[in-house]
Amino acid sequence: MISKPPEPLANYFTNEQVTWKFIPPRSPNFGGLWEAGVKYFKHHLKRTVGKSRLTIEQFLTIVIQIESILNSRPLTPLTSDPDNFEILTPGHFLIGRPINSIPDPDYSDRQDNLLSQWQRLSKIVQITWKKWKLDYLNNLQTRHKWQFQKQNV
């Protein structure tokens, strides 16, 4: 059961006009676009990690890095203003600024037996990024549903 939140927290949510949207259990179709993001994350994580045996630390490292990739994706198109280099990303909503890091060297083409443990994890993350990016961009190009207001059938 969901318990009543502490009074200061409830007051904060009320003042900030936070609304919660609950969906029924085991019904991701009610979640819309945010559930689609979860689906893409799981799909590409399974494709890249596959049957690799990872420690919990290695797995968490990969998940956190993939989370950073997904939270750095653009939410809006670039503006035509040449002085505006920043685009709105989910990172802006999470920490108030973009999530930036210097990219690792590309290890995705190296053989596994030549890689150190860190390079192996970086390779998995980079392969996930490449596959997710292609799939996500294709999805952006083909999304027609809910783009325009139409009269109910």
N, CA, C and O atoms as a GROMACS GRO file, in nm:
protein
  612
    1MET      N    1   0.083  -0.119   0.000
    1MET     CA    2   0.000   0.000   0.000
    1MET      C    3   0.087   0.126   0.000
    1MET      O    4   0.201   0.125   0.048
    2ILE      N    5   0.034   0.228  -0.053
    2ILE     CA    6   0.103   0.357  -0.055
    2ILE      C    7   0.065   0.431   0.071
    2ILE      O    8  -0.053   0.449   0.102
    3SER      N    9   0.168   0.475   0.145
    3SER     CA   10   0.140   0.548   0.268
    3SER      C   11   0.140   0.698   0.240
    3SER      O   12   0.188   0.744   0.137
    4LYS      N   13   0.084   0.771   0.334
    4LYS     CA   14   0.077   0.916   0.321
    4LYS      C   15   0.218   0.974   0.335
    4LYS      O   16   0.290   0.936   0.427
    5PRO      N   17   0.259   1.066   0.244
    5PRO     CA   18   0.394   1.122   0.254
    5PRO      C   19   0.405   1.215   0.375
    5PRO      O   20   0.304   1.266   0.424
    6PRO      N   21   0.528   1.237   0.424
    6PRO     CA   22   0.546   1.331   0.534
    6PRO      C   23   0.492   1.470   0.498
    6PRO      O   24   0.492   1.509   0.381
    7GLU      N   25   0.448   1.542   0.597
    7GLU     CA   26   0.384   1.672   0.576
    7GLU      C   27   0.470   1.770   0.497
    7GLU      O   28   0.419   1.831   0.402
    8PRO      N   29   0.600   1.789   0.530
    8PRO     CA   30   0.680   1.885   0.451
    8PRO      C   31   0.690   1.845   0.304
    8PRO      O   32   0.687   1.930   0.215
    9LEU      N   33   0.701   1.716   0.278
    9LEU     CA   34   0.710   1.669   0.141
    9LEU      C   35   0.578   1.692   0.068
    9LEU      O   36   0.577   1.735  -0.048
   10ALA      N   37   0.467   1.663   0.134
   10ALA     CA   38   0.336   1.685   0.073
   10ALA      C   39   0.314   1.833   0.043
   10ALA      O   40   0.260   1.868  -0.062
   11ASN      N   41   0.357   1.921   0.135
   11ASN     CA   42   0.344   2.065   0.112
   11ASN      C   43   0.429   2.110  -0.006
   11ASN      O   44   0.386   2.193  -0.086
   12TYR      N   45   0.550   2.056  -0.016
   12TYR     CA   46   0.638   2.091  -0.128
   12TYR      C   47   0.574   2.052  -0.260
   12TYR      O   48   0.569   2.132  -0.353
   13PHE      N   49   0.524   1.929  -0.268
   13PHE     CA   50   0.460   1.883  -0.392
   13PHE      C   51   0.339   1.968  -0.426
   13PHE      O   52   0.314   1.997  -0.543
   14THR      N   53   0.263   2.006  -0.326
   14THR     CA   54   0.145   2.090  -0.349
   14THR      C   55   0.186   2.226  -0.402
   14THR      O   56   0.128   2.275  -0.499
   15ASN      N   57   0.287   2.288  -0.339
   15ASN     CA   58   0.334   2.420  -0.383
   15ASN      C   59   0.392   2.417  -0.524
   15ASN      O   60   0.376   2.512  -0.600
   16GLU      N   61   0.458   2.307  -0.558
   16GLU     CA   62   0.519   2.295  -0.691
   16GLU      C   63   0.422   2.240  -0.795
   16GLU      O   64   0.459   2.223  -0.911
   17GLN      N   65   0.300   2.214  -0.755
   17GLN     CA   66   0.194   2.160  -0.842
   17GLN      C   67   0.237   2.029  -0.909
   17GLN      O   68   0.213   2.008  -1.028
   18VAL      N   69   0.301   1.943  -0.830
   18VAL     CA   70   0.343   1.812  -0.879
   18VAL      C   71   0.221   1.721  -0.880
   18VAL      O   72   0.148   1.711  -0.782
   19THR      N   73   0.200   1.656  -0.993
   19THR     CA   74   0.091   1.558  -1.002
   19THR      C   75   0.151   1.422  -1.036
   19THR      O   76   0.244   1.413  -1.116
   20TRP      N   77   0.098   1.320  -0.976
   20TRP     CA   78   0.144   1.184  -1.000
   20TRP      C   79   0.046   1.116  -1.092
   20TRP      O   80  -0.075   1.131  -1.079
   21LYS      N   81   0.100   1.041  -1.186
   21LYS     CA   82   0.016   0.964  -1.278
   21LYS      C   83   0.051   0.817  -1.258
   21LYS      O   84   0.160   0.773  -1.294
   22PHE      N   85  -0.042   0.743  -1.202
   22PHE     CA   86  -0.020   0.601  -1.178
   22PHE      C   87  -0.083   0.521  -1.289
   22PHE      O   88  -0.190   0.556  -1.341
   23ILE      N   89  -0.016   0.414  -1.326
   23ILE     CA   90  -0.071   0.324  -1.427
   23ILE      C   91  -0.091   0.188  -1.362
   23ILE      O   92  -0.024   0.156  -1.264
   24PRO      N   93  -0.181   0.108  -1.416
   24PRO     CA   94  -0.203  -0.025  -1.358
   24PRO      C   95  -0.078  -0.111  -1.369
   24PRO      O   96   0.000  -0.095  -1.463
   25PRO      N   97  -0.058  -0.202  -1.274
   25PRO     CA   98   0.058  -0.292  -1.282
   25PRO      C   99   0.055  -0.375  -1.410
   25PRO      O  100  -0.052  -0.413  -1.458
   26ARG      N  101   0.173  -0.404  -1.463
   26ARG     CA  102   0.190  -0.488  -1.581
   26ARG      C  103   0.112  -0.438  -1.703
   26ARG      O  104   0.061  -0.516  -1.782
   27SER      N  105   0.105  -0.308  -1.716
   27SER     CA  106   0.036  -0.250  -1.833
   27SER      C  107   0.117  -0.134  -1.888
   27SER      O  108   0.075  -0.018  -1.877
   28PRO      N  109   0.235  -0.163  -1.948
   28PRO     CA  110   0.320  -0.054  -1.997
   28PRO      C  111   0.255   0.027  -2.109
   28PRO      O  112   0.298   0.139  -2.136
   29ASN      N  113   0.152  -0.028  -2.173
   29ASN     CA  114   0.086   0.048  -2.279
   29ASN      C  115   0.018   0.173  -2.225
   29ASN      O  116  -0.011   0.264  -2.303
   30PHE      N  117  -0.007   0.180  -2.095
   30PHE     CA  118  -0.064   0.300  -2.035
   30PHE      C  119   0.042   0.408  -2.013
   30PHE      O  120   0.009   0.524  -1.991
   31GLY      N  121   0.170   0.369  -2.020
   31GLY     CA  122   0.279   0.461  -1.989
   31GLY      C  123   0.321   0.552  -2.102
   31GLY      O  124   0.392   0.650  -2.078
   32GLY      N  125   0.280   0.523  -2.223
   32GLY     CA  126   0.314   0.610  -2.336
   32GLY      C  127   0.462   0.614  -2.365
   32GLY      O  128   0.530   0.511  -2.365
   33LEU      N  129   0.512   0.735  -2.390
   33LEU     CA  130   0.649   0.751  -2.436
   33LEU      C  131   0.753   0.713  -2.332
   33LEU      O  132   0.860   0.662  -2.368
   34TRP      N  133   0.726   0.735  -2.204
   34TRP     CA  134   0.828   0.701  -2.106
   34TRP      C  135   0.846   0.549  -2.098
   34TRP      O  136   0.958   0.503  -2.075
   35GLU      N  137   0.741   0.473  -2.116
   35GLU     CA  138   0.755   0.328  -2.117
   35GLU      C  139   0.827   0.283  -2.244
   35GLU      O  140   0.896   0.181  -2.243
   36ALA      N  141   0.812   0.357  -2.352
   36ALA     CA  142   0.887   0.325  -2.474
   36ALA      C  143   1.036   0.341  -2.450
   36ALA      O  144   1.116   0.262  -2.500
   37GLY      N  145   1.074   0.442  -2.372
   37GLY     CA  146   1.215   0.459  -2.337
   37GLY      C  147   1.269   0.343  -2.256
   37GLY      O  148   1.381   0.298  -2.278
   38VAL      N  149   1.189   0.294  -2.163
   38VAL     CA  150   1.228   0.177  -2.084
   38VAL      C  151   1.244   0.055  -2.175
   38VAL      O  152   1.338  -0.023  -2.160
   39LYS      N  153   1.152   0.040  -2.269
   39LYS     CA  154   1.158  -0.072  -2.363
   39LYS      C  155   1.287  -0.067  -2.445
   39LYS      O  156   1.353  -0.170  -2.463
   40TYR      N  157   1.323   0.052  -2.495
   40TYR     CA  158   1.445   0.064  -2.575
   40TYR      C  159   1.568   0.034  -2.491
   40TYR      O  160   1.661  -0.032  -2.538
   41PHE      N  161   1.569   0.081  -2.367
   41PHE     CA  162   1.682   0.055  -2.278
   41PHE      C  163   1.699  -0.096  -2.258
   41PHE      O  164   1.809  -0.148  -2.274
   42LYS      N  165   1.592  -0.164  -2.224
   42LYS     CA  166   1.599  -0.309  -2.200
   42LYS      C  167   1.640  -0.384  -2.326
   42LYS      O  168   1.722  -0.476  -2.322
   43HIS      N  169   1.580  -0.346  -2.437
   43HIS     CA  170   1.608  -0.414  -2.564
   43HIS      C  171   1.756  -0.406  -2.598
   43HIS      O  172   1.818  -0.508  -2.631
   44HIS      N  173   1.813  -0.287  -2.592
   44HIS     CA  174   1.952  -0.270  -2.632
   44HIS      C  175   2.049  -0.323  -2.526
   44HIS      O  176   2.158  -0.368  -2.560
   45LEU      N  177   2.010  -0.317  -2.401
   45LEU     CA  178   2.095  -0.375  -2.297
   45LEU      C  179   2.105  -0.526  -2.317
   45LEU      O  180   2.214  -0.582  -2.308
   46LYS      N  181   1.994  -0.590  -2.344
   46LYS     CA  182   1.994  -0.736  -2.368
   46LYS      C  183   2.075  -0.771  -2.493
   46LYS      O  184   2.147  -0.870  -2.494
   47ARG      N  185   2.063  -0.689  -2.597
   47ARG     CA  186   2.134  -0.718  -2.722
   47ARG      C  187   2.285  -0.704  -2.706
   47ARG      O  188   2.360  -0.780  -2.767
   48THR      N  189   2.330  -0.610  -2.625
   48THR     CA  190   2.474  -0.587  -2.615
   48THR      C  191   2.539  -0.670  -2.505
   48THR      O  192   2.648  -0.723  -2.524
   49VAL      N  193   2.474  -0.681  -2.390
   49VAL     CA  194   2.533  -0.760  -2.282
   49VAL      C  195   2.517  -0.908  -2.313
   49VAL      O  196   2.608  -0.988  -2.290
   50GLY      N  197   2.401  -0.945  -2.366
   50GLY     CA  198   2.378  -1.084  -2.405
   50GLY      C  199   2.398  -1.179  -2.289
   50GLY      O  200   2.340  -1.161  -2.182
   51LYS      N  201   2.481  -1.280  -2.311
   51LYS     CA  202   2.507  -1.380  -2.207
   51LYS      C  203   2.639  -1.356  -2.136
   51LYS      O  204   2.694  -1.447  -2.073
   52SER      N  205   2.691  -1.234  -2.145
   52SER     CA  206   2.815  -1.202  -2.076
   52SER      C  207   2.797  -1.220  -1.926
   52SER      O  208   2.692  -1.188  -1.870
   53ARG      N  209   2.900  -1.270  -1.863
   53ARG     CA  210   2.896  -1.285  -1.718
   53ARG      C  211   2.962  -1.161  -1.658
   53ARG      O  212   3.082  -1.140  -1.673
   54LEU      N  213   2.883  -1.082  -1.590
   54LEU     CA  214   2.932  -0.958  -1.531
   54LEU      C  215   2.913  -0.962  -1.380
   54LEU      O  216   2.819  -1.023  -1.330
   55THR      N  217   3.004  -0.897  -1.310
   55THR     CA  218   2.983  -0.880  -1.166
   55THR      C  219   2.876  -0.772  -1.148
   55THR      O  220   2.842  -0.702  -1.242
   56ILE      N  221   2.825  -0.760  -1.027
   56ILE     CA  222   2.722  -0.658  -1.001
   56ILE      C  223   2.779  -0.519  -1.025
   56ILE      O  224   2.708  -0.431  -1.074
   57GLU      N  225   2.906  -0.498  -0.991
   57GLU     CA  226   2.968  -0.368  -1.013
   57GLU      C  227   2.980  -0.337  -1.162
   57GLU      O  228   2.956  -0.224  -1.205
   58GLN      N  229   3.018  -0.437  -1.240
   58GLN     CA  230   3.029  -0.417  -1.384
   58GLN      C  231   2.892  -0.388  -1.445
   58GLN      O  232   2.877  -0.298  -1.527
   59PHE      N  233   2.792  -0.465  -1.403
   59PHE     CA  234   2.657  -0.444  -1.455
   59PHE      C  235   2.606  -0.305  -1.420
   59PHE      O  236   2.550  -0.236  -1.505
   60LEU      N  237   2.624  -0.263  -1.294
   60LEU     CA  238   2.579  -0.130  -1.253
   60LEU      C  239   2.653  -0.020  -1.328
   60LEU      O  240   2.594   0.082  -1.363
   61THR      N  241   2.782  -0.041  -1.355
   61THR     CA  242   2.859   0.057  -1.432
   61THR      C  243   2.799   0.074  -1.571
   61THR      O  244   2.782   0.186  -1.618
   62ILE      N  245   2.768  -0.037  -1.636
   62ILE     CA  246   2.709  -0.032  -1.770
   62ILE      C  247   2.573   0.036  -1.765
   62ILE      O  248   2.544   0.122  -1.849
   63VAL      N  249   2.490  -0.001  -1.670
   63VAL     CA  250   2.355   0.058  -1.659
   63VAL      C  251   2.364   0.208  -1.636
   63VAL      O  252   2.290   0.284  -1.697
   64ILE      N  253   2.453   0.252  -1.548
   64ILE     CA  254   2.466   0.395  -1.519
   64ILE      C  255   2.516   0.471  -1.641
   64ILE      O  256   2.470   0.581  -1.669
   65GLN      N  257   2.610   0.413  -1.714
   65GLN     CA  258   2.660   0.480  -1.834
   65GLN      C  259   2.553   0.486  -1.943
   65GLN      O  260   2.541   0.588  -2.011
   66ILE      N  261   2.476   0.380  -1.958
   66ILE     CA  262   2.367   0.382  -2.057
   66ILE      C  263   2.262   0.483  -2.014
   66ILE      O  264   2.205   0.554  -2.098
   67GLU      N  265   2.234   0.490  -1.884
   67GLU     CA  266   2.140   0.589  -1.833
   67GLU      C  267   2.186   0.730  -1.868
   67GLU      O  268   2.105   0.815  -1.905
   68SER      N  269   2.316   0.755  -1.855
   68SER     CA  270   2.370   0.886  -1.891
   68SER      C  271   2.352   0.915  -2.039
   68SER      O  272   2.320   1.027  -2.078
   69ILE      N  273   2.373   0.814  -2.123
   69ILE     CA  274   2.353   0.830  -2.267
   69ILE      C  275   2.208   0.867  -2.297
   69ILE      O  276   2.182   0.961  -2.371
   70LEU      N  277   2.116   0.792  -2.237
   70LEU     CA  278   1.974   0.817  -2.264
   70LEU      C  279   1.930   0.953  -2.211
   70LEU      O  280   1.844   1.018  -2.272
   71ASN      N  281   1.987   0.997  -2.100
   71ASN     CA  282   1.950   1.126  -2.043
   71ASN      C  283   2.024   1.242  -2.108
   71ASN      O  284   2.005   1.357  -2.069
   72SER      N  285   2.107   1.213  -2.208
   72SER     CA  286   2.174   1.319  -2.284
   72SER      C  287   2.114   1.336  -2.423
   72SER      O  288   2.161   1.419  -2.501
   73ARG      N  289   2.011   1.260  -2.454
   73ARG     CA  290   1.950   1.269  -2.587
   73ARG      C  291   1.873   1.400  -2.599
   73ARG      O  292   1.820   1.449  -2.499
   74PRO      N  293   1.866   1.457  -2.717
   74PRO     CA  294   1.792   1.584  -2.734
   74PRO      C  295   1.642   1.562  -2.726
   74PRO      O  296   1.588   1.464  -2.778
   75LEU      N  297   1.574   1.654  -2.659
   75LEU     CA  298   1.428   1.651  -2.652
   75LEU      C  299   1.365   1.746  -2.752
   75LEU      O  300   1.248   1.732  -2.787
   76THR      N  301   1.443   1.844  -2.797
   76THR     CA  302   1.392   1.944  -2.891
   76THR      C  303   1.490   1.958  -3.006
   76THR      O  304   1.608   1.922  -2.992
   77PRO      N  305   1.445   2.008  -3.120
   77PRO     CA  306   1.539   2.032  -3.229
   77PRO      C  307   1.632   2.148  -3.197
   77PRO      O  308   1.601   2.232  -3.112
   78LEU      N  309   1.745   2.152  -3.264
   78LEU     CA  310   1.837   2.265  -3.248
   78LEU      C  311   1.771   2.392  -3.298
   78LEU      O  312   1.690   2.390  -3.390
   79THR      N  313   1.807   2.502  -3.236
   79THR     CA  314   1.753   2.631  -3.280
   79THR      C  315   1.840   2.683  -3.395
   79THR      O  316   1.950   2.633  -3.419
   80SER      N  317   1.789   2.782  -3.464
   80SER     CA  318   1.867   2.843  -3.573
   80SER      C  319   1.961   2.950  -3.520
   80SER      O  320   2.038   3.008  -3.598
   81ASP      N  321   1.957   2.979  -3.390
   81ASP     CA  322   2.044   3.079  -3.329
   81ASP      C  323   2.188   3.024  -3.323
   81ASP      O  324   2.212   2.924  -3.257
   82PRO      N  325   2.284   3.090  -3.391
   82PRO     CA  326   2.421   3.038  -3.393
   82PRO      C  327   2.490   3.048  -3.257
   82PRO      O  328   2.590   2.979  -3.234
   83ASP      N  329   2.439   3.131  -3.165
   83ASP     CA  330   2.500   3.145  -3.033
   83ASP      C  331   2.445   3.044  -2.933
   83ASP      O  332   2.497   3.033  -2.822
   84ASN      N  333   2.341   2.972  -2.969
   84ASN     CA  334   2.279   2.876  -2.878
   84ASN      C  335   2.327   2.736  -2.912
   84ASN      O  336   2.277   2.673  -3.006
   85PHE      N  337   2.425   2.687  -2.836
   85PHE     CA  338   2.481   2.555  -2.861
   85PHE      C  339   2.414   2.447  -2.777
   85PHE      O  340   2.432   2.328  -2.802
   86GLU      N  341   2.337   2.488  -2.678
   86GLU     CA  342   2.280   2.393  -2.584
   86GLU      C  343   2.140   2.350  -2.628
   86GLU      O  344   2.058   2.433  -2.669
   87ILE      N  345   2.114   2.222  -2.618
   87ILE     CA  346   1.982   2.170  -2.649
   87ILE      C  347   1.922   2.112  -2.521
   87ILE      O  348   1.994   2.072  -2.430
   88LEU      N  349   1.791   2.109  -2.514
   88LEU     CA  350   1.722   2.059  -2.397
   88LEU      C  351   1.729   1.906  -2.395
   88LEU      O  352   1.692   1.840  -2.492
   89THR      N  353   1.776   1.851  -2.283
   89THR     CA  354   1.788   1.707  -2.266
   89THR      C  355   1.720   1.667  -2.135
   89THR      O  356   1.690   1.754  -2.053
   90PRO      N  357   1.694   1.537  -2.114
   90PRO     CA  358   1.640   1.495  -1.984
   90PRO      C  359   1.733   1.532  -1.869
   90PRO      O  360   1.687   1.550  -1.756
   91GLY      N  361   1.863   1.542  -1.895
   91GLY     CA  362   1.957   1.582  -1.792
   91GLY      C  363   1.926   1.718  -1.731
   91GLY      O  364   1.950   1.740  -1.613
   92HIS      N  365   1.872   1.808  -1.813
   92HIS     CA  366   1.834   1.940  -1.762
   92HIS      C  367   1.729   1.929  -1.653
   92HIS      O  368   1.731   2.004  -1.556
   93PHE      N  369   1.636   1.834  -1.668
   93PHE     CA  370   1.531   1.817  -1.569
   93PHE      C  371   1.581   1.742  -1.446
   93PHE      O  372   1.527   1.759  -1.337
   94LEU      N  373   1.684   1.658  -1.464
   94LEU     CA  374   1.735   1.579  -1.353
   94LEU      C  375   1.831   1.657  -1.266
   94LEU      O  376   1.820   1.654  -1.143
   95ILE      N  377   1.926   1.727  -1.328
   95ILE     CA  378   2.029   1.797  -1.250
   95ILE      C  379   2.040   1.944  -1.284
   95ILE      O  380   2.127   2.013  -1.231
   96GLY      N  381   1.954   1.994  -1.373
   96GLY     CA  382   1.954   2.136  -1.406
   96GLY      C  383   2.055   2.177  -1.511
   96GLY      O  384   2.069   2.296  -1.539
   97ARG      N  385   2.125   2.083  -1.569
   97ARG     CA  386   2.224   2.112  -1.673
   97ARG      C  387   2.243   1.986  -1.756
   97ARG      O  388   2.196   1.879  -1.717
   98PRO      N  389   2.312   1.997  -1.871
   98PRO     CA  390   2.335   1.875  -1.950
   98PRO      C  391   2.431   1.780  -1.878
   98PRO      O  392   2.517   1.823  -1.802
   99ILE      N  393   2.414   1.654  -1.905
   99ILE     CA  394   2.505   1.553  -1.850
   99ILE      C  395   2.615   1.535  -1.953
   99ILE      O  396   2.593   1.476  -2.059
  100ASN      N  397   2.733   1.586  -1.922
  100ASN     CA  398   2.844   1.581  -2.018
  100ASN      C  399   2.958   1.497  -1.962
  100ASN      O  400   2.983   1.496  -1.842
  101SER      N  401   3.024   1.428  -2.049
  101SER     CA  402   3.148   1.360  -2.014
  101SER      C  403   3.230   1.344  -2.141
  101SER      O  404   3.177   1.344  -2.252
  102ILE      N  405   3.357   1.332  -2.122
  102ILE     CA  406   3.445   1.311  -2.237
  102ILE      C  407   3.427   1.167  -2.282
  102ILE      O  408   3.440   1.075  -2.200
  103PRO      N  409   3.398   1.144  -2.408
  103PRO     CA  410   3.376   1.006  -2.453
  103PRO      C  411   3.503   0.921  -2.444
  103PRO      O  412   3.614   0.971  -2.464
  104ASP      N  413   3.485   0.794  -2.415
  104ASP     CA  414   3.597   0.700  -2.412
  104ASP      C  415   3.642   0.673  -2.555
  104ASP      O  416   3.566   0.692  -2.649
  105PRO      N  417   3.768   0.628  -2.572
  105PRO     CA  418   3.810   0.585  -2.705
  105PRO      C  419   3.719   0.473  -2.754
  105PRO      O  420   3.659   0.402  -2.674
  106ASP      N  421   3.708   0.458  -2.885
  106ASP     CA  422   3.616   0.358  -2.942
  106ASP      C  423   3.681   0.220  -2.937
  106ASP      O  424   3.778   0.192  -3.007
  107TYR      N  425   3.624   0.132  -2.853
  107TYR     CA  426   3.673  -0.005  -2.841
  107TYR      C  427   3.580  -0.105  -2.910
  107TYR      O  428   3.603  -0.225  -2.902
  108SER      N  429   3.477  -0.057  -2.976
  108SER     CA  430   3.375  -0.149  -3.027
  108SER      C  431   3.425  -0.243  -3.136
  108SER      O  432   3.361  -0.344  -3.164
  109ASP      N  433   3.538  -0.211  -3.199
  109ASP     CA  434   3.589  -0.297  -3.306
  109ASP      C  435   3.702  -0.390  -3.261
  109ASP      O  436   3.750  -0.471  -3.340
  110ARG      N  437   3.745  -0.379  -3.135
  110ARG     CA  438   3.854  -0.463  -3.087
  110ARG      C  439   3.801  -0.599  -3.042
  110ARG      O  440   3.686  -0.612  -3.001
  111GLN      N  441   3.887  -0.699  -3.050
  111GLN     CA  442   3.850  -0.833  -3.004
  111GLN      C  443   3.850  -0.837  -2.852
  111GLN      O  444   3.931  -0.770  -2.787
  112ASP      N  445   3.759  -0.917  -2.795
  112ASP     CA  446   3.745  -0.923  -2.650
  112ASP      C  447   3.871  -0.970  -2.578
  112ASP      O  448   3.903  -0.919  -2.471
  113ASN      N  449   3.943  -1.065  -2.635
  113ASN     CA  450   4.059  -1.118  -2.564
  113ASN      C  451   4.172  -1.017  -2.551
  113ASN      O  452   4.264  -1.038  -2.472
  114LEU      N  453   4.167  -0.908  -2.626
  114LEU     CA  454   4.270  -0.805  -2.617
  114LEU      C  455   4.231  -0.692  -2.521
  114LEU      O  456   4.310  -0.602  -2.495
  115LEU      N  457   4.111  -0.698  -2.469
  115LEU     CA  458   4.060  -0.586  -2.391
  115LEU      C  459   4.077  -0.608  -2.241
  115LEU      O  460   4.065  -0.720  -2.191
  116SER      N  461   4.105  -0.500  -2.173
  116SER     CA  462   4.104  -0.505  -2.027
  116SER      C  463   3.959  -0.504  -1.980
  116SER      O  464   3.867  -0.488  -2.060
  117GLN      N  465   3.940  -0.522  -1.852
  117GLN     CA  466   3.804  -0.526  -1.798
  117GLN      C  467   3.732  -0.393  -1.824
  117GLN      O  468   3.615  -0.394  -1.863
  118TRP      N  469   3.798  -0.281  -1.802
  118TRP     CA  470   3.734  -0.151  -1.824
  118TRP      C  471   3.701  -0.130  -1.972
  118TRP      O  472   3.594  -0.081  -2.006
  119GLN      N  473   3.794  -0.168  -2.058
  119GLN     CA  474   3.770  -0.154  -2.201
  119GLN      C  475   3.654  -0.243  -2.245
  119GLN      O  476   3.577  -0.205  -2.334
  120ARG      N  477   3.640  -0.360  -2.184
  120ARG     CA  478   3.528  -0.450  -2.216
  120ARG      C  479   3.395  -0.384  -2.180
  120ARG      O  480   3.300  -0.390  -2.258
  121LEU      N  481   3.389  -0.322  -2.062
  121LEU     CA  482   3.266  -0.252  -2.022
  121LEU      C  483   3.238  -0.135  -2.114
  121LEU      O  484   3.124  -0.111  -2.153
  122SER      N  485   3.343  -0.061  -2.150
  122SER     CA  486   3.326   0.053  -2.241
  122SER      C  487   3.277   0.005  -2.376
  122SER      O  488   3.195   0.071  -2.440
  123LYS      N  489   3.327  -0.109  -2.421
  123LYS     CA  490   3.284  -0.165  -2.549
  123LYS      C  491   3.135  -0.197  -2.545
  123LYS      O  492   3.063  -0.166  -2.640
  124ILE      N  493   3.088  -0.258  -2.438
  124ILE     CA  494   2.946  -0.292  -2.426
  124ILE      C  495   2.861  -0.165  -2.429
  124ILE      O  496   2.758  -0.161  -2.496
  125VAL      N  497   2.904  -0.062  -2.356
  125VAL     CA  498   2.829   0.064  -2.353
  125VAL      C  499   2.828   0.128  -2.492
  125VAL      O  500   2.724   0.176  -2.536
  126GLN      N  501   2.943   0.128  -2.560
  126GLN     CA  502   2.950   0.190  -2.693
  126GLN      C  503   2.864   0.116  -2.795
  126GLN      O  504   2.800   0.180  -2.879
  127ILE      N  505   2.862  -0.015  -2.789
  127ILE     CA  506   2.777  -0.092  -2.881
  127ILE      C  507   2.631  -0.063  -2.852
  127ILE      O  508   2.550  -0.047  -2.943
  128THR      N  509   2.596  -0.056  -2.722
  128THR     CA  510   2.458  -0.022  -2.685
  128THR      C  511   2.421   0.115  -2.740
  128THR      O  512   2.313   0.133  -2.795
  129TRP      N  513   2.511   0.212  -2.724
  129TRP     CA  514   2.485   0.347  -2.772
  129TRP      C  515   2.462   0.348  -2.923
  129TRP      O  516   2.366   0.411  -2.970
  130LYS      N  517   2.546   0.279  -2.998
  130LYS     CA  518   2.531   0.278  -3.144
  130LYS      C  519   2.399   0.216  -3.186
  130LYS      O  520   2.329   0.270  -3.272
  131LYS      N  521   2.364   0.103  -3.125
  131LYS     CA  522   2.239   0.036  -3.161
  131LYS      C  523   2.118   0.118  -3.119
  131LYS      O  524   2.022   0.131  -3.194
  132TRP      N  525   2.124   0.174  -2.997
  132TRP     CA  526   2.011   0.253  -2.948
  132TRP      C  527   1.993   0.378  -3.033
  132TRP      O  528   1.881   0.414  -3.068
  133LYS      N  529   2.104   0.443  -3.068
  133LYS     CA  530   2.098   0.567  -3.146
  133LYS      C  531   2.030   0.542  -3.280
  133LYS      O  532   1.943   0.619  -3.322
  134LEU      N  533   2.070   0.436  -3.348
  134LEU     CA  534   2.007   0.405  -3.477
  134LEU      C  535   1.859   0.375  -3.461
  134LEU      O  536   1.777   0.424  -3.538
  135ASP      N  537   1.826   0.296  -3.361
  135ASP     CA  538   1.686   0.260  -3.338
  135ASP      C  539   1.604   0.381  -3.296
  135ASP      O  540   1.492   0.399  -3.343
  136TYR      N  541   1.659   0.464  -3.207
  136TYR     CA  542   1.588   0.582  -3.157
  136TYR      C  543   1.564   0.683  -3.269
  136TYR      O  544   1.455   0.737  -3.282
  137LEU      N  545   1.666   0.708  -3.349
  137LEU     CA  546   1.650   0.805  -3.458
  137LEU      C  547   1.549   0.756  -3.561
  137LEU      O  548   1.470   0.834  -3.613
  138ASN      N  549   1.552   0.626  -3.590
  138ASN     CA  550   1.451   0.571  -3.681
  138ASN      C  551   1.312   0.586  -3.622
  138ASN      O  552   1.216   0.617  -3.694
  139ASN      N  553   1.300   0.565  -3.493
  139ASN     CA  554   1.170   0.578  -3.427
  139ASN      C  555   1.122   0.723  -3.432
  139ASN      O  556   1.002   0.748  -3.450
  140LEU      N  557   1.212   0.819  -3.415
  140LEU     CA  558   1.172   0.960  -3.422
  140LEU      C  559   1.120   0.996  -3.560
  140LEU      O  560   1.027   1.075  -3.574
  141GLN      N  561   1.180   0.939  -3.661
  141GLN     CA  562   1.139   0.970  -3.797
  141GLN      C  563   1.005   0.910  -3.833
  141GLN      O  564   0.933   0.965  -3.916
  142THR      N  565   0.969   0.797  -3.771
  142THR     CA  566   0.847   0.728  -3.811
  142THR      C  567   0.730   0.750  -3.718
  142THR      O  568   0.621   0.699  -3.744
  143ARG      N  569   0.747   0.825  -3.609
  143ARG     CA  570   0.639   0.843  -3.513
  143ARG      C  571   0.535   0.939  -3.570
  143ARG      O  572   0.562   1.057  -3.589
  144HIS      N  573   0.416   0.887  -3.597
  144HIS     CA  574   0.307   0.968  -3.649
  144HIS      C  575   0.194   0.980  -3.549
  144HIS      O  576   0.119   1.077  -3.550
  145LYS      N  577   0.183   0.882  -3.463
  145LYS     CA  578   0.072   0.879  -3.368
  145LYS      C  579   0.089   0.991  -3.266
  145LYS      O  580   0.200   1.016  -3.218
  146TRP      N  581  -0.016   1.056  -3.233
  146TRP     CA  582  -0.024   1.161  -3.132
  146TRP      C  583   0.055   1.287  -3.168
  146TRP      O  584   0.088   1.366  -3.080
  147GLN      N  585   0.086   1.306  -3.293
  147GLN     CA  586   0.157   1.426  -3.333
  147GLN      C  587   0.061   1.541  -3.363
  147GLN      O  588   0.098   1.658  -3.349
  148PHE      N  589  -0.058   1.510  -3.405
  148PHE     CA  590  -0.153   1.612  -3.443
  148PHE      C  591  -0.287   1.585  -3.374
  148PHE      O  592  -0.325   1.470  -3.353
  149GLN      N  593  -0.356   1.692  -3.340
  149GLN     CA  594  -0.488   1.675  -3.280
  149GLN      C  595  -0.586   1.636  -3.388
  149GLN      O  596  -0.594   1.701  -3.493
  150LYS      N  597  -0.659   1.530  -3.362
  150LYS     CA  598  -0.760   1.484  -3.457
  150LYS      C  599  -0.888   1.456  -3.380
  150LYS      O  600  -0.886   1.431  -3.260
  151GLN      N  601  -0.996   1.462  -3.452
  151GLN     CA  602  -1.125   1.436  -3.391
  151GLN      C  603  -1.137   1.288  -3.357
  151GLN      O  604  -1.088   1.203  -3.431
  152ASN      N  605  -1.202   1.257  -3.243
  152ASN     CA  606  -1.221   1.118  -3.204
  152ASN      C  607  -1.304   1.044  -3.307
  152ASN      O  608  -1.390   1.102  -3.373
  153VAL      N  609  -1.277   0.915  -3.319
  153VAL     CA  610  -1.348   0.831  -3.415
  153VAL      C  611  -1.485   0.797  -3.362
  153VAL      O  612  -1.561   0.727  -3.429
   0.00000   0.00000   0.00000
